[in-house]
Amino acid sequence: MGNTERPRRVVRPAQQGPNTQQGLSTRPGAASANPAPGVVRRELYTPRSRKLTDAVGRLDAGLDEQACRSLAEWVRDHYTTAYASVPLGFVARCHLGPPYVDHQLNLFHVIVRHFSPAEPMPEPFSAARMLARSGGYAYVEVYDDGLILPVLDDGTVVRP
């Protein structure tokens, strides 16, 4: 057997088009700064700050509508700046007690919706439901391309 070299994978930077800047959408009024489906940015695996995990937890704390909207805007801005991608929302265990077991937080319409065990959760949030119910995570991030990222209480992001 001779010495053969394996072919190497070539990684190239994302191509910039007229509507992109470093792979981010620049459409006016675009609500999401998410990469193309299937593209996972390294920044998404950076641990979440305590300030961010606390803010996400407060979204379900019974805030008035204006306070909830302000907090959701801060969370969106933080994700855009720190991680270059904004989740559609989050799924987490609900601490209201029976009959609720989990809830969905939607950052774009600031919807906090609580679910009983038998009540189906809408897509794409349903894929994160069992992770959230496990109690092992502070919350689970849900992205529009189907990516689900569980976040531990200490802010560590668990790779899929």
Secondary structure, DSSP 8 states (H G I E B T S, - for coil): -----------------TTEETTEE--TT------STT---GGGGS---HHHHHHHHHTTS---HHHHHHHHHHHHHHHHHHHS---SEEEEE--S-TT--EEEEETTTTEEEEE-TTS---TTGGGGHHHHHTSS-SEEEE-TTS-EEEE-TTS-B---
